[in-house]
């Protein structure tokens, strides 16, 4: 019989609007008993029903923080809430403060609706076709990134409270969380222009970028061609067209400069082939190709049906736990209150000090998961080999230690090389796993089992082990062992239909690796919950995040509405079905834009006043403005076009209008608000030199964290780790080196 869910008995009060509601929903998925203060936007809409599933509504005057373990709010710095007084009165309370731009800094008082929040993060700047405005997707993505970090922070704070009895405040900025959760690589790019001068330092959107979305007989497919081998397989799939023959085409820069030719030839070669045919042809080749589906195609796909992530149309949980599964949606939860010690005089300490983690990660999801664990004090080692390196090392253009993407993803861990094709290499890897508390991997499904390193194989010897896994399509089902990357997962899940300009030539999705970056933090939250459970019970377990399901979960209301209506969502681009105006408008300068969202009639009156327009009674209601949205958008664009984006946003915010300049990486790196909040880490890489990274956006008032150090050079720590973890002496290490096992 499974144990209760990890946070069973933990009492949570959710005091947010829908922008912050996902945080407590995640805690409810972990088994917490969540009460939600009724809010004006709790209206029975799909967004309300998805984001507030598993919660019990209460009136504002029907709660007492004395009876609460975790309090989640998003009132911002201008609220009447006295956070210091709350902390003094309730020293055991874990208080999660979700914010738009932080509680400090010159823009802290700005209010951001979801579209301006995405503009603040860099995610909007990076999405869309170059000849069209930056393009959003529906929902609350930037705020959801903050919610994920809020849940992560609350779960880590549970560990601290279990040790010392102390609560604390956790502050998360949606801007910082979404910058790290969507476009973290943009921060380091200027530091690596000497390695690759073609890197997109301005982060200008490029539709699907080098992850091509290509037309075929019944829709589109998407391909990820990051290596020379991937390109060779793509050419084989196309039937070896003469126009794309030659060694120069293996070069990423050459392909980037000749993308129109690639698209033209591919469209011709694929015109008579279906998505299913192309996927079936690519799979045995090992070529990364995915079908671009609609949301309802995703829902009906055999892989989705086999994994059953929906209950009555609602995405039920982003996690799977083998020992402590989430309560079934609609089931009565365990309301037995969990006890914590009274606050003691114990000093705060790194919550994961003494925890050892072995990572078999590639690309982003698991590497970002263990980055979070490292900053909380865990000792992390990364196992790869010179023959099978993490695929992001290729961004070093021949130098595996100068890959800007790898050096972003792999901070805070030691580097170990083992040749897992050799029995000695596999034996050493197994012994390291058995010396660890957590093993994490996101390789192609089935690969770890072939190496003798999967959960069931390790658990037989160490039942207290926590094993975290994340595959693109999830484990099990007909696609559980298929190759996938973030862009392919998003295509499969139906995200491309929703994140593409409606006037664009094809459903581009984005060039970002969504949902990889934020899915890594979701997986880290699950690991923290599993560690908390193990600390209380001694029981280890398997935890999983399916990357496609993570992307779907963050748009759960769209899938709920589609399932109930039987109709796929309509792509509105930057517009909103219930708000007008709502869009991205041109500002003065090259590719300069401002995002503006008017959620209600009061905001419209403030916009009229800020723009110096006479009050128009015919546009006083949302319904009237939606009917005249084209005319309003033209008028607003005429007002913004000759204004500096920062000055215009400042003027509108001062008038009480939610607006934000569309920020790119150069805006971020020079932004006084972010700099005043120390939003970037500076580390010294032994080969790459000085690097800049987005700092951990989860800010704890009590629990210490540490700044993760630079990514490891390939194999730099192999001998030290084998000596410290396994007790091997120099003679044995020399013998192993001679066998090739340490390569």
FILO-798151 format. One record per residue (C-alpha): residue in three letters; residue number from 1; x, y, z. Coordinates in steps of 0.1 Angstrom, whole numbers, plus 5000, padded with zeros to 4 digits. Example, Ala and Ser with C-alpha at 12.3 -4.5 7.8 and 13.67 -1.06 7.14 Angstrom:
   type   seq   east   north     up
    ALA     1   5123    4955   5078
    SER     2   5137    4989   5071
***
This chain:
   type   seq   east   north     up
    UNK     1   5000    5000   5000
    UNK     2   5015    5034   4991
    UNK     3   5024    5059   5017
    UNK     4   5005    5092   5020
    UNK     5   5016    5119   4996
    UNK     6   5048    5138   5006
    UNK     7   5031    5169   5021
    UNK     8   5001    5151   5036
    UNK     9   4991    5169   5067
    UNK    10   5007    5202   5058
    UNK    11   4982    5231   5059
    UNK    12   4984    5257   5032
    UNK    13   4965    5290   5028
    UNK    14   4964    5303   4992
    UNK    15   4958    5341   4991
    UNK    16   4966    5348   4955
    UNK    17   4948    5357   4923
    UNK    18   4950    5334   4893
    UNK    19   4985    5347   4885
    UNK    20   4998    5330   4916
    UNK    21   4973    5302   4920
    UNK    22   4996    5275   4905
    UNK    23   5019    5276   4935
    UNK    24   4994    5262   4960
    UNK    25   4980    5239   4933
    UNK    26   5015    5223   4931
    UNK    27   5016    5220   4968
    UNK    28   4982    5204   4967
    UNK    29   4995    5179   4941
    UNK    30   5021    5170   4967
    UNK    31   4993    5162   4992
    UNK    32   4991    5194   5012
    UNK    33   4957    5204   5026
    UNK    34   4951    5237   5007
    UNK    35   4925    5263   5016
    UNK    36   4919    5291   4992
    UNK    37   4906    5326   5000
    UNK    38   4879    5333   4975
    UNK    39   4890    5357   4948
    UNK    40   4871    5378   4922
    UNK    41   4885    5356   4894
    UNK    42   4873    5324   4910
    UNK    43   4845    5323   4885
    UNK    44   4843    5286   4874
    UNK    45   4863    5293   4842
    UNK    46   4887    5266   4830
    UNK    47   4916    5286   4845
    UNK    48   4899    5287   4878
    UNK    49   4890    5250   4878
    UNK    50   4924    5239   4867
    UNK    51   4945    5262   4889
    UNK    52   4924    5258   4919
    UNK    53   4918    5220   4917
    UNK    54   4924    5202   4950
    UNK    55   4917    5234   4970
    UNK    56   4889    5241   4995
    UNK    57   4875    5277   4993
    UNK    58   4872    5298   5024
    UNK    59   4861    5334   5030
    UNK    60   4887    5360   5039
    UNK    61   4875    5362   5075
    UNK    62   4875    5324   5081
    UNK    63   4912    5317   5086
    UNK    64   4938    5321   5112
    UNK    65   4975    5319   5103
    UNK    66   4981    5301   5136
    UNK    67   4965    5271   5119
    UNK    68   4986    5274   5087
    UNK    69   5020    5259   5078
    UNK    70   5025    5276   5044
    UNK    71   5009    5310   5035
    UNK    72   5011    5319   4998
    UNK    73   5002    5354   4986
    UNK    74   5010    5377   4957
    UNK    75   4999    5411   4971
    UNK    76   5031    5429   4962
    UNK    77   5051    5455   4981
    UNK    78   5024    5481   4981
    UNK    79   4999    5459   5000
    UNK    80   4986    5466   5035
    UNK    81   5001    5433   5045
    UNK    82   5029    5437   5071
    UNK    83   5051    5408   5063
    UNK    84   5075    5415   5092
    UNK    85   5047    5415   5116
    UNK    86   5034    5382   5102
    UNK    87   5069    5367   5107
    UNK    88   5071    5380   5143
    UNK    89   5037    5367   5152
    UNK    90   5040    5333   5135
    UNK    91   5077    5323   5137
    UNK    92   5070    5288   5124
    UNK    93   5051    5300   5093
    UNK    94   5065    5295   5058
    UNK    95   5054    5326   5040
    UNK    96   5057    5325   5002
    UNK    97   5056    5360   4986
    UNK    98   5051    5358   4949
    UNK    99   5058    5391   4932
    UNK   100   5059    5405   4897
    UNK   101   5093    5422   4900
    UNK   102   5104    5415   4936
    UNK   103   5097    5433   4969
    UNK   104   5127    5457   4964
    UNK   105   5141    5477   4935
    UNK   106   5129    5507   4915
    UNK   107   5102    5488   4896
    UNK   108   5090    5467   4926
    UNK   109   5057    5486   4928
    UNK   110   5048    5480   4891
    UNK   111   5019    5457   4884
    UNK   112   5023    5431   4857
    UNK   113   4994    5412   4840
    UNK   114   5006    5380   4824
    UNK   115   5016    5395   4790
    UNK   116   5037    5423   4804
    UNK   117   5052    5398   4828
    UNK   118   5064    5377   4799
    UNK   119   5077    5409   4783
    UNK   120   5098    5415   4814
    UNK   121   5113    5380   4814
    UNK   122   5128    5379   4779
    UNK   123   5105    5350   4769
    UNK   124   5084    5374   4747
    UNK   125   5114    5390   4731
    UNK   126   5126    5356   4720
    UNK   127   5094    5343   4705
    UNK   128   5079    5349   4670
    UNK   129   5089    5358   4635
    UNK   130   5114    5386   4630
    UNK   131   5091    5405   4607
    UNK   132   5062    5404   4631
    UNK   133   5057    5416   4667
    UNK   134   5071    5394   4695
    UNK   135   5045    5367   4702
    UNK   136   5030    5355   4734
    UNK   137   5012    5323   4743
    UNK   138   4980    5323   4764
    UNK   139   4980    5317   4801
    UNK   140   5003    5328   4829
    UNK   141   5037    5315   4819
    UNK   142   5060    5340   4836
    UNK   143   5039    5339   4868
    UNK   144   5038    5302   4866
    UNK   145   5076    5301   4867
    UNK   146   5074    5321   4899
    UNK   147   5049    5296   4912
    UNK   148   5072    5267   4905
    UNK   149   5100    5284   4924
    UNK   150   5076    5293   4952
    UNK   151   5066    5256   4956
    UNK   152   5103    5246   4954
    UNK   153   5112    5271   4981
    UNK   154   5083    5261   5003
    UNK   155   5093    5224   5001
    UNK   156   5129    5232   5010
    UNK   157   5116    5253   5039
    UNK   158   5096    5223   5052
    UNK   159   5130    5206   5055
    UNK   160   5143    5235   5075
    UNK   161   5113    5237   5097
    UNK   162   5114    5199   5104
    UNK   163   5150    5204   5117
    UNK   164   5146    5237   5137
    UNK   165   5110    5245   5139
    UNK   166   5116    5279   5122
    UNK   167   5095    5292   5094
    UNK   168   5107    5320   5070
    UNK   169   5097    5342   5041
    UNK   170   5104    5331   5005
    UNK   171   5104    5358   4979
    UNK   172   5102    5351   4942
    UNK   173   5101    5376   4913
    UNK   174   5082    5365   4882
    UNK   175   5106    5384   4860
    UNK   176   5137    5366   4875
    UNK   177   5120    5332   4877
    UNK   178   5108    5333   4840
    UNK   179   5142    5346   4828
    UNK   180   5158    5315   4844
    UNK   181   5129    5293   4834
    UNK   182   5127    5303   4798
    UNK   183   5158    5319   4784
    UNK   184   5187    5314   4809
    UNK   185   5213    5310   4781
    UNK   186   5209    5346   4770
    UNK   187   5227    5359   4800
    UNK   188   5260    5341   4793
    UNK   189   5261    5348   4755
    UNK   190   5281    5380   4757
    UNK   191   5308    5362   4776
    UNK   192   5314    5337   4748
    UNK   193   5315    5358   4717
    UNK   194   5352    5351   4715
    UNK   195   5344    5314   4711
    UNK   196   5315    5319   4687
    UNK   197   5310    5354   4673
    UNK   198   5278    5342   4656
    UNK   199   5260    5338   4689
    UNK   200   5227    5359   4691
    UNK   201   5239    5384   4716
    UNK   202   5207    5405   4712
    UNK   203   5185    5374   4715
    UNK   204   5164    5385   4685
    UNK   205   5135    5361   4678
    UNK   206   5140    5338   4650
    UNK   207   5107    5318   4649
    UNK   208   5118    5282   4652
    UNK   209   5155    5290   4648
    UNK   210   5176    5261   4639
    UNK   211   5150    5236   4652
    UNK   212   5132    5236   4619
    UNK   213   5094    5233   4616
    UNK   214   5088    5218   4582
    UNK   215   5056    5212   4561
    UNK   216   5046    5178   4551
    UNK   217   5015    5162   4536
    UNK   218   4992    5164   4566
    UNK   219   5008    5192   4587
    UNK   220   5042    5199   4601
    UNK   221   5071    5181   4617
    UNK   222   5100    5196   4638
    UNK   223   5136    5185   4637
    UNK   224   5165    5192   4661
    UNK   225   5198    5191   4642
    UNK   226   5225    5200   4667
    UNK   227   5253    5177   4655
    UNK   228   5269    5166   4622
    UNK   229   5254    5132   4627
    UNK   230   5219    5146   4631
    UNK   231   5224    5165   4598
    UNK   232   5236    5134   4580
    UNK   233   5205    5115   4592
    UNK   234   5183    5144   4581
    UNK   235   5198    5143   4546
    UNK   236   5191    5106   4545
    UNK   237   5155    5112   4555
    UNK   238   5152    5138   4527
    UNK   239   5165    5113   4501
    UNK   240   5200    5130   4498
    UNK   241   5190    5160   4477
    UNK   242   5219    5174   4456
    UNK   243   5214    5210   4469
    UNK   244   5223    5200   4505
    UNK   245   5253    5178   4498
    UNK   246   5287    5188   4509
    UNK   247   5307    5191   4541
    UNK   248   5299    5228   4546
    UNK   249   5263    5219   4555
    UNK   250   5274    5201   4587
    UNK   251   5285    5235   4600
    UNK   252   5258    5252   4622
    UNK   253   5268    5287   4611
    UNK   254   5266    5277   4574
    UNK   255   5231    5263   4579
    UNK   256   5220    5293   4599
    UNK   257   5230    5316   4569
    UNK   258   5213    5293   4544
    UNK   259   5181    5284   4562
    UNK   260   5158    5295   4533
    UNK   261   5175    5269   4510
    UNK   262   5170    5242   4536
    UNK   263   5133    5250   4541
    UNK   264   5127    5251   4503
    UNK   265   5144    5218   4497
    UNK   266   5128    5201   4527
    UNK   267   5093    5213   4517
    UNK   268   5098    5197   4483
    UNK   269   5111    5164   4496
    UNK   270   5085    5160   4524
    UNK   271   5054    5172   4505
    UNK   272   5040    5137   4499
    UNK   273   5049    5122   4533
    UNK   274   5027    5123   4564
    UNK   275   5038    5132   4599
    UNK   276   5034    5096   4611
    UNK   277   5054    5083   4581
    UNK   278   5082    5107   4588
    UNK   279   5083    5099   4625
    UNK   280   5084    5062   4617
    UNK   281   5112    5067   4593
    UNK   282   5133    5089   4616
    UNK   283   5129    5068   4647
    UNK   284   5151    5038   4637
    UNK   285   5177    5062   4624
    UNK   286   5179    5078   4658
    UNK   287   5171    5112   4642
    UNK   288   5154    5138   4665
    UNK   289   5121    5145   4647
    UNK   290   5087    5152   4663
    UNK   291   5052    5156   4650
    UNK   292   5036    5190   4654
    UNK   293   5002    5183   4669
    UNK   294   4972    5202   4681
    UNK   295   4962    5200   4718
    UNK   296   4934    5176   4710
    UNK   297   4956    5154   4689
    UNK   298   4980    5152   4719
    UNK   299   4951    5143   4742
    UNK   300   4940    5115   4719
    UNK   301   4975    5102   4711
    UNK   302   4982    5066   4723
    UNK   303   5011    5078   4744
    UNK   304   4989    5102   4763
    UNK   305   4961    5077   4766
    UNK   306   4986    5051   4780
    UNK   307   5000    5076   4806
    UNK   308   4966    5091   4815
    UNK   309   4977    5125   4827
    UNK   310   4941    5139   4827
    UNK   311   4913    5133   4852
    UNK   312   4880    5147   4839
    UNK   313   4899    5170   4816
    UNK   314   4921    5184   4843
    UNK   315   4959    5178   4842
    UNK   316   4962    5159   4875
    UNK   317   4998    5163   4885
    UNK   318   5031    5171   4869
    UNK   319   5049    5144   4890
    UNK   320   5047    5107   4894
    UNK   321   5059    5092   4928
    UNK   322   5063    5054   4932
    UNK   323   5058    5054   4970
    UNK   324   5039    5086   4977
    UNK   325   5015    5092   4948
    UNK   326   4995    5124   4946
    UNK   327   4959    5120   4958
    UNK   328   4935    5114   4929
    UNK   329   4917    5145   4918
    UNK   330   4883    5147   4936
    UNK   331   4894    5122   4963
    UNK   332   4892    5132   5000
    UNK   333   4926    5142   5012
    UNK   334   4944    5133   5045
    UNK   335   4936    5161   5068
    UNK   336   4956    5148   5098
    UNK   337   4978    5177   5107
    UNK   338   5015    5172   5105
    UNK   339   5034    5183   5136
    UNK   340   5066    5203   5136
    UNK   341   5090    5211   5165
    UNK   342   5087    5245   5182
    UNK   343   5113    5271   5169
    UNK   344   5146    5264   5186
    UNK   345   5179    5283   5189
    UNK   346   5195    5261   5162
    UNK   347   5214    5280   5136
    UNK   348   5201    5278   5100
    UNK   349   5222    5255   5077
    UNK   350   5222    5244   5041
    UNK   351   5191    5221   5040
    UNK   352   5208    5195   5018
    UNK   353   5242    5195   5034
    UNK   354   5255    5159   5034
    UNK   355   5232    5148   5006
    UNK   356   5250    5132   4977
    UNK   357   5236    5133   4941
    UNK   358   5248    5114   4910
    UNK   359   5237    5130   4878
    UNK   360   5235    5113   4844
    UNK   361   5220    5144   4829
    UNK   362   5220    5158   4794
    UNK   363   5210    5192   4781
    UNK   364   5187    5210   4805
    UNK   365   5161    5192   4826
    UNK   366   5181    5171   4850
    UNK   367   5211    5195   4849
    UNK   368   5189    5223   4861
    UNK   369   5172    5201   4887
    UNK   370   5205    5192   4903
    UNK   371   5217    5229   4901
    UNK   372   5189    5237   4924
    UNK   373   5199    5209   4948
    UNK   374   5235    5220   4947
    UNK   375   5226    5255   4957
    UNK   376   5207    5241   4987
    UNK   377   5239    5223   4998
    UNK   378   5240    5189   4980
    UNK   379   5272    5175   4967
    UNK   380   5266    5167   4930
    UNK   381   5287    5147   4906
    UNK   382   5280    5146   4868
    UNK   383   5289    5113   4850
    UNK   384   5297    5115   4813
    UNK   385   5325    5102   4791
    UNK   386   5348    5115   4764
    UNK   387   5330    5093   4739
    UNK   388   5295    5103   4751
    UNK   389   5296    5138   4764
    UNK   390   5266    5159   4774
    UNK   391   5254    5171   4741
    UNK   392   5255    5208   4751
    UNK   393   5293    5206   4752
    UNK   394   5291    5209   4713
    UNK   395   5284    5246   4718
    UNK   396   5321    5250   4725
    UNK   397   5327    5244   4688
    UNK   398   5354    5218   4694
    UNK   399   5364    5227   4729
    UNK   400   5341    5208   4753
    UNK   401   5350    5231   4782
    UNK   402   5339    5263   4763
    UNK   403   5303    5255   4755
    UNK   404   5282    5285   4766
    UNK   405   5251    5264   4770
    UNK   406   5268    5236   4789
    UNK   407   5285    5261   4812
    UNK   408   5251    5276   4820
    UNK   409   5234    5243   4827
    UNK   410   5261    5224   4846
    UNK   411   5271    5247   4874
    UNK   412   5276    5235   4909
    UNK   413   5289    5199   4904
    UNK   414   5320    5179   4900
    UNK   415   5329    5163   4866
    UNK   416   5335    5125   4864
    UNK   417   5343    5106   4832
    UNK   418   5335    5069   4830
    UNK   419   5333    5048   4799
    UNK   420   5300    5031   4804
    UNK   421   5306    5008   4774
    UNK   422   5331    4989   4796
    UNK   423   5322    4967   4825
    UNK   424   5346    4984   4848
    UNK   425   5331    5018   4839
    UNK   426   5296    5005   4846
    UNK   427   5307    4990   4879
    UNK   428   5322    5022   4891
    UNK   429   5291    5041   4881
    UNK   430   5269    5016   4900
    UNK   431   5291    5020   4931
    UNK   432   5288    5058   4929
    UNK   433   5251    5055   4927
    UNK   434   5250    5032   4957
    UNK   435   5270    5058   4976
    UNK   436   5245    5085   4968
    UNK   437   5212    5097   4982
    UNK   438   5198    5108   4949
    UNK   439   5204    5096   4913
    UNK   440   5189    5118   4885
    UNK   441   5188    5111   4848
    UNK   442   5170    5123   4816
    UNK   443   5184    5100   4789
    UNK   444   5164    5082   4763
    UNK   445   5140    5058   4779
    UNK   446   5155    5024   4785
    UNK   447   5191    5034   4783
    UNK   448   5198    5034   4820
    UNK   449   5183    4999   4823
    UNK   450   5207    4986   4796
    UNK   451   5236    4999   4817
    UNK   452   5223    4982   4848
    UNK   453   5217    5017   4864
    UNK   454   5179    5021   4864
    UNK   455   5158    5025   4895
    UNK   456   5147    4990   4900
    UNK   457   5182    4976   4896
    UNK   458   5197    5001   4921
    UNK   459   5168    4999   4946
    UNK   460   5173    4962   4951
    UNK   461   5206    4970   4968
    UNK   462   5196    5004   4983
    UNK   463   5159    5008   4989
    UNK   464   5163    5042   5005
    UNK   465   5177    5057   4972
    UNK   466   5157    5085   4955
    UNK   467   5158    5081   4918
    UNK   468   5146    5111   4897
    UNK   469   5140    5107   4859
    UNK   470   5126    5129   4832
    UNK   471   5120    5116   4796
    UNK   472   5105    5137   4768
    UNK   473   5074    5116   4764
    UNK   474   5075    5100   4798
    UNK   475   5082    5065   4808
    UNK   476   5060    5037   4795
    UNK   477   5036    5038   4766
    UNK   478   5045    5033   4730
    UNK   479   5068    5063   4730
    UNK   480   5085    5058   4764
    UNK   481   5118    5049   4748
    UNK   482   5119    5075   4720
    UNK   483   5144    5102   4716
    UNK   484   5132    5137   4723
    UNK   485   5143    5173   4731
    UNK   486   5123    5203   4745
    UNK   487   5112    5217   4711
    UNK   488   5100    5182   4701
    UNK   489   5081    5178   4733
    UNK   490   5064    5211   4729
    UNK   491   5055    5202   4693
    UNK   492   5041    5169   4703
    UNK   493   5021    5184   4732
    UNK   494   5003    5210   4709
    UNK   495   5021    5241   4722
    UNK   496   5031    5253   4687
    UNK   497   4995    5259   4678
    UNK   498   4992    5283   4707
    UNK   499   5027    5299   4707
    UNK   500   5029    5313   4672
    UNK   501   5017    5345   4655
    UNK   502   4983    5338   4638
    UNK   503   4995    5356   4607
    UNK   504   5028    5337   4605
    UNK   505   5036    5314   4576
    UNK   506   5037    5283   4598
    UNK   507   5032    5273   4635
    UNK   508   5067    5281   4646
    UNK   509   5066    5275   4683
    UNK   510   5097    5291   4696
    UNK   511   5135    5287   4693
    UNK   512   5136    5283   4731
    UNK   513   5140    5249   4747
    UNK   514   5107    5251   4765
    UNK   515   5097    5234   4788
    UNK   516   5131    5221   4797
    UNK   517   5144    5249   4819
    UNK   518   5113    5252   4841
    UNK   519   5107    5214   4841
    UNK   520   5140    5210   4858
    UNK   521   5128    5231   4887
    UNK   522   5096    5210   4888
    UNK   523   5117    5179   4891
    UNK   524   5138    5195   4919
    UNK   525   5107    5202   4939
    UNK   526   5097    5165   4936
    UNK   527   5132    5154   4948
    UNK   528   5129    5178   4978
    UNK   529   5095    5163   4987
    UNK   530   5109    5128   4984
    UNK   531   5139    5137   5006
    UNK   532   5115    5151   5032
    UNK   533   5095    5119   5031
    UNK   534   5126    5097   5034
    UNK   535   5138    5118   5063
    UNK   536   5106    5109   5082
    UNK   537   5102    5073   5071
    UNK   538   5135    5060   5057
    UNK   539   5117    5052   5024
    UNK   540   5132    5059   4990
    UNK   541   5113    5060   4958
    UNK   542   5112    5068   4921
    UNK   543   5100    5103   4910
    UNK   544   5093    5113   4874
    UNK   545   5085    5144   4854
    UNK   546   5074    5139   4818
    UNK   547   5086    5169   4798
    UNK   548   5056    5170   4774
    UNK   549   5033    5168   4803
    UNK   550   5051    5196   4821
    UNK   551   5045    5219   4791
    UNK   552   5008    5209   4791
    UNK   553   5004    5214   4828
    UNK   554   5015    5250   4825
    UNK   555   4986    5255   4800
    UNK   556   4962    5233   4818
    UNK   557   4932    5255   4813
    UNK   558   4936    5254   4775
    UNK   559   4935    5216   4775
    UNK   560   4906    5215   4799
    UNK   561   4886    5238   4777
    UNK   562   4895    5219   4746
    UNK   563   4886    5185   4761
    UNK   564   4852    5198   4773
    UNK   565   4843    5215   4741
    UNK   566   4859    5191   4716
    UNK   567   4874    5221   4698
    UNK   568   4911    5230   4696
    UNK   569   4920    5264   4711
    UNK   570   4920    5294   4687
    UNK   571   4954    5310   4683
    UNK   572   4949    5347   4692
    UNK   573   4986    5356   4693
    UNK   574   4990    5386   4716
    UNK   575   4952    5392   4719
    UNK   576   4930    5380   4748
    UNK   577   4895    5366   4745
    UNK   578   4882    5387   4774
    UNK   579   4905    5418   4775
    UNK   580   4910    5447   4751
    UNK   581   4934    5462   4744
    UNK   582   4959    5435   4750
    UNK   583   4990    5434   4728
    UNK   584   5025    5442   4719
    UNK   585   5029    5477   4703
    UNK   586   5058    5493   4685
    UNK   587   5080    5518   4703
    UNK   588   5107    5542   4690
    UNK   589   5138    5524   4678
    UNK   590   5147    5493   4659
    UNK   591   5127    5463   4671
    UNK   592   5115    5481   4702
    UNK   593   5082    5471   4717
    UNK   594   5060    5476   4747
    UNK   595   5034    5451   4761
    UNK   596   5002    5465   4774
    UNK   597   4973    5447   4790
    UNK   598   4939    5462   4801
    UNK   599   4921    5436   4822
    UNK   600   4890    5457   4830
    UNK   601   4870    5489   4825
    UNK   602   4889    5508   4853
    UNK   603   4922    5500   4836
    UNK   604   4908    5513   4803
    UNK   605   4898    5546   4819
    UNK   606   4934    5549   4833
    UNK   607   4948    5542   4798
    UNK   608   4926    5569   4782
    UNK   609   4938    5594   4807
    UNK   610   4975    5584   4804
    UNK   611   4973    5587   4766
    UNK   612   4955    5620   4767
    UNK   613   4924    5607   4750
    UNK   614   4890    5620   4756
    UNK   615   4867    5596   4774
    UNK   616   4847    5576   4748
    UNK   617   4815    5563   4764
    UNK   618   4811    5538   4734
    UNK   619   4842    5520   4746
    UNK   620   4835    5519   4783
    UNK   621   4829    5482   4785
    UNK   622   4851    5452   4777
    UNK   623   4825    5439   4752
    UNK   624   4825    5472   4733
    UNK   625   4863    5473   4732
    UNK   626   4865    5437   4720
    UNK   627   4842    5446   4691
    UNK   628   4865    5476   4682
    UNK   629   4898    5460   4690
    UNK   630   4914    5466   4656
    UNK   631   4907    5503   4657
    UNK   632   4919    5505   4693
    UNK   633   4951    5487   4685
    UNK   634   4959    5511   4657
    UNK   635   4952    5541   4679
    UNK   636   4974    5527   4707
    UNK   637   5002    5518   4683
    UNK   638   5002    5553   4670
    UNK   639   5006    5566   4706
    UNK   640   5035    5542   4714
    UNK   641   5053    5543   4681
    UNK   642   5073    5575   4687
    UNK   643   5079    5569   4724
    UNK   644   5109    5552   4741
    UNK   645   5097    5518   4754
    UNK   646   5110    5524   4789
    UNK   647   5097    5559   4793
    UNK   648   5063    5549   4779
    UNK   649   5060    5519   4803
    UNK   650   5070    5541   4832
    UNK   651   5043    5567   4823
    UNK   652   5017    5540   4819
    UNK   653   5026    5523   4852
    UNK   654   5025    5557   4870
    UNK   655   4989    5560   4857
    UNK   656   4980    5525   4870
    UNK   657   4982    5507   4836
    UNK   658   5000    5473   4834
    UNK   659   5027    5478   4808
    UNK   660   5063    5466   4803
    UNK   661   5090    5472   4778
    UNK   662   5097    5440   4759
    UNK   663   5131    5432   4773
    UNK   664   5159    5413   4756
    UNK   665   5192    5401   4771
    UNK   666   5211    5434   4767
    UNK   667   5182    5451   4784
    UNK   668   5184    5427   4813
    UNK   669   5222    5429   4817
    UNK   670   5221    5466   4820
    UNK   671   5188    5470   4839
    UNK   672   5192    5491   4871
    UNK   673   5163    5473   4887
    UNK   674   5178    5438   4882
    UNK   675   5213    5449   4891
    UNK   676   5200    5465   4924
    UNK   677   5185    5431   4932
    UNK   678   5217    5412   4925
    UNK   679   5198    5391   4900
    UNK   680   5230    5378   4882
    UNK   681   5258    5356   4895
    UNK   682   5294    5361   4883
    UNK   683   5316    5331   4884
    UNK   684   5351    5323   4871
    UNK   685   5353    5293   4848
    UNK   686   5388    5278   4846
    UNK   687   5387    5277   4808
    UNK   688   5359    5300   4798
    UNK   689   5368    5329   4821
    UNK   690   5344    5353   4837
    UNK   691   5308    5342   4832
    UNK   692   5274    5358   4841
    UNK   693   5243    5338   4849
    UNK   694   5208    5344   4862
    UNK   695   5209    5339   4900
    UNK   696   5186    5315   4918
    UNK   697   5153    5334   4919
    UNK   698   5142    5316   4951
    UNK   699   5151    5339   4980
    UNK   700   5150    5326   5015
    UNK   701   5149    5348   5046
    UNK   702   5165    5322   5068
    UNK   703   5177    5291   5049
    UNK   704   5212    5298   5035
    UNK   705   5220    5289   4999
    UNK   706   5252    5290   4980
    UNK   707   5261    5303   4946
    UNK   708   5268    5273   4924
    UNK   709   5304    5273   4911
    UNK   710   5314    5270   4874
    UNK   711   5305    5240   4853
    UNK   712   5331    5212   4854
    UNK   713   5358    5207   4828
    UNK   714   5354    5173   4812
    UNK   715   5366    5146   4837
    UNK   716   5384    5172   4859
    UNK   717   5373    5156   4892
    UNK   718   5373    5119   4883
    UNK   719   5402    5107   4905
    UNK   720   5392    5129   4934
    UNK   721   5356    5117   4935
    UNK   722   5365    5080   4931
    UNK   723   5390    5084   4960
    UNK   724   5366    5104   4983
    UNK   725   5334    5085   4975
    UNK   726   5347    5049   4969
    UNK   727   5380    5050   4988
    UNK   728   5402    5041   4958
    UNK   729   5439    5047   4961
    UNK   730   5463    5059   4935
    UNK   731   5474    5025   4924
    UNK   732   5439    5014   4918
    UNK   733   5430    5046   4900
    UNK   734   5461    5042   4877
    UNK   735   5450    5006   4870
    UNK   736   5415    5018   4860
    UNK   737   5429    5045   4838
    UNK   738   5450    5020   4819
    UNK   739   5418    4999   4812
    UNK   740   5401    5030   4797
    UNK   741   5373    5029   4823
    UNK   742   5380    5066   4833
    UNK   743   5377    5080   4798
***
